[in-house]
């Protein structure tokens, strides 16, 4: 059985028939499914993640005519979210590289204190904004990196509102008044830098709707994934 070592986004339909063999998913040529795939149904779409043939995530959300796009908001950033990890050698270096390459707005990582300074310096050398916080009790250092710009400098905020409004109309599983909530939130943060929000996540996890949506933008997660999280359709 061969492993497909592609990490590019692929439409699941392009693989042809998919089979389950034990706990692994394979294609007709017995290649292990390995990547981030999209599968569309009539009214629903899925982002499906396989690692070496193992299904690790399935995000379900309504199909809409999406208006928003940004190279910094993409499926691959999901591998930093914490529910699963893509196999790579050094997560810290990968994080800095993606942000410096403008493939991700910001990121957070916890490292043993002795390893933090080197990664902080690498981020500074790459021209990133940085923040850190020591946790002496645990012997770790929390590090945050981001681009320098404000929200309105890098995102088309109007199209974000439009997409969330479309998702709200397409499903009854989202919070009420989501469109007005998003519009109000974006008006409040449009002049904030991305880093100003990263600092807040050093010591807290977002729980309310506004902070969940904001953190999705800050860390580069696709809107449809945030929608799936809010609607409870992530498996």
Secondary structure, DSSP 4 states (H G I P E B T S, - for coil): -EEP---S-EEGGGG-SEEEETTEEEETT-EEP-EEEEEE-SSEEEEEEEETTEEEEEEEEE--------TTS-GGGGGGSSS-----S-HHHHHHHHHHTTS-SEEEEEEEHHHHHHHHHHHHHTT-EEEEEEETTTTEEEEEEE-S-BHHHHS-HHHHHHHHHHHHHH-SSSPTTHHHHHHHHHHHHTTSBHHHHHGGGGS----SHHHHHHHHHHTT--HHHHHHHHHT-B-
